[in-house]
Amino acid sequence: MTTTAQQSTPELVRQAGEQLSHLVRTELALAQAELRHKAGQAAGAAGLLGAAASAAFWAGGALTAAAVLGLTLVVQPWLAALITAAALLAVACVIALAGRSRLRRLGPLTPQRALRGLHTDVSVLTHPTAVATHPERT
């Protein structure tokens, strides 16, 4: 292979185009991998929220009946129903807050590493004399 000093301008332009094409494909693959990973985590958190809603609904029906019947021995029926409903809502809120907390820990769903890499690539292309290192390649 010839050195850069011996290559013609069209050859250098062709190589730059190939390298740029490869770089863009690599950055897009990184972005896709990041999005797949974050989507999987978000799906797990959404599953928890769905499970919380389902559990609150079905358990609420059965427990409401049992709790109301049990509490009517101590308080009036309307108060027994109110106490039971409040307790079930408190449980549902705790489960929902756990799911929301998990979603918040994910951070933004944008592919941060890929965006940083693209910004670095653009910086290198717009200022080729500046020394820049790619965060994923150092």
C-alpha positions as CSV (number, residue, x, y, z in Angstrom):
1,M,0.0,0.0,0.0
2,T,1.3,3.5,-0.8
3,T,1.7,6.1,1.9
4,T,-0.6,9.1,2.2
5,A,1.9,11.4,0.7
6,Q,2.1,9.2,-2.5
7,Q,-1.7,8.8,-2.9
8,S,-3.6,11.0,-5.3
9,T,-6.3,13.4,-4.2
10,P,-9.1,11.4,-5.7
11,E,-7.8,8.3,-3.9
12,L,-7.7,10.2,-0.6
13,V,-11.2,11.5,-1.1
14,R,-12.4,8.0,-1.9
15,Q,-10.8,6.7,1.3
16,A,-12.2,9.5,3.4
17,G,-15.7,8.7,2.0
18,E,-15.3,5.0,2.9
19,Q,-14.1,5.9,6.4
20,L,-16.9,8.3,6.9
21,S,-19.5,5.8,5.7
22,H,-18.0,3.2,8.1
23,L,-18.0,5.7,10.9
24,V,-21.7,6.6,10.4
25,R,-22.7,2.9,10.2
26,T,-20.8,2.2,13.5
27,E,-22.4,5.2,15.3
28,L,-25.8,4.1,14.1
29,A,-25.2,0.5,15.3
30,L,-24.2,1.9,18.7
31,A,-27.3,4.1,18.9
32,Q,-29.5,1.1,18.1
33,A,-27.8,-1.1,20.7
34,E,-28.3,1.7,23.3
35,L,-32.0,2.1,22.4
36,R,-32.6,-1.7,22.6
37,H,-31.0,-1.8,26.0
38,K,-33.0,1.1,27.4
39,A,-36.2,-0.2,25.8
40,G,-35.8,-3.5,27.6
41,Q,-35.3,-1.8,30.9
42,A,-38.4,0.4,30.3
43,A,-40.4,-2.6,29.4
44,G,-39.5,-4.2,32.7
45,A,-40.6,-1.1,34.6
46,A,-43.8,-0.9,32.6
47,G,-44.5,-4.5,33.4
48,L,-44.2,-3.8,37.1
49,L,-46.6,-1.0,36.8
50,G,-49.1,-3.2,34.9
51,A,-48.7,-6.0,37.4
52,A,-49.3,-3.5,40.2
53,A,-52.5,-2.3,38.5
54,S,-53.7,-5.8,37.9
55,A,-52.9,-6.9,41.5
56,A,-54.6,-3.9,42.9
57,F,-57.8,-4.5,40.9
58,W,-58.2,-8.2,41.6
59,A,-57.0,-8.2,45.2
60,G,-59.0,-5.1,45.8
61,G,-62.3,-6.9,44.9
62,A,-61.6,-9.9,47.1
63,L,-60.1,-8.1,50.0
64,T,-62.7,-5.4,50.0
65,A,-65.4,-7.9,50.5
66,A,-63.5,-9.7,53.3
67,A,-62.4,-6.5,55.0
68,V,-65.7,-4.9,54.9
69,L,-67.4,-7.9,56.3
70,G,-64.8,-8.2,59.1
71,L,-64.9,-4.5,59.9
72,T,-68.7,-4.4,60.1
73,L,-68.4,-6.3,63.4
74,V,-66.6,-3.2,64.9
75,V,-67.9,-0.2,62.9
76,Q,-70.8,0.7,60.7
77,P,-70.8,-0.9,57.2
78,W,-70.2,2.4,55.3
79,L,-67.2,3.2,57.4
80,A,-65.9,-0.4,57.0
81,A,-66.0,0.0,53.2
82,L,-64.3,3.4,53.4
83,I,-61.4,2.1,55.6
84,T,-60.9,-0.9,53.4
85,A,-60.8,1.1,50.2
86,A,-58.3,3.6,51.7
87,A,-56.0,0.7,52.7
88,L,-56.1,-0.8,49.2
89,L,-55.4,2.5,47.5
90,A,-52.4,3.0,49.8
91,V,-50.9,-0.4,48.7
92,A,-51.5,0.4,45.0
93,C,-49.8,3.8,45.4
94,V,-46.7,2.2,47.0
95,I,-46.4,-0.3,44.1
96,A,-46.9,2.4,41.5
97,L,-44.2,4.6,43.1
98,A,-41.8,1.7,43.0
99,G,-42.4,1.4,39.2
100,R,-42.1,5.1,38.7
101,S,-38.8,5.2,40.6
102,R,-37.4,2.5,38.4
103,L,-38.4,4.4,35.3
104,R,-36.7,7.6,36.6
105,R,-33.5,5.7,37.2
106,L,-33.3,4.9,33.5
107,G,-32.5,8.6,32.7
108,P,-33.2,9.9,29.3
109,L,-34.1,7.3,26.6
110,T,-31.8,9.0,24.0
111,P,-28.6,7.1,23.1
112,Q,-26.2,9.3,25.0
113,R,-22.9,7.6,24.1
114,A,-23.8,7.5,20.4
115,L,-24.7,11.2,20.4
116,R,-21.5,12.1,22.1
117,G,-19.6,10.1,19.5
118,L,-21.4,11.8,16.7
119,H,-20.7,15.3,18.2
120,T,-17.0,14.3,18.4
121,D,-17.1,13.1,14.8
122,V,-18.7,16.3,13.6
123,S,-16.2,18.3,15.5
124,V,-13.3,16.4,13.9
125,L,-14.8,16.9,10.5
126,T,-15.4,20.6,10.9
127,H,-12.1,21.2,12.7
128,P,-9.7,18.6,11.2
129,T,-6.6,20.2,12.6
130,A,-7.8,20.1,16.2
131,V,-6.8,17.0,18.2
132,A,-10.0,15.1,19.3
133,T,-10.3,11.7,20.7
134,H,-13.5,9.7,20.4
135,P,-14.8,8.7,23.9
136,E,-15.6,5.1,22.7
137,R,-12.3,4.5,21.0
138,T,-9.7,5.7,23.5
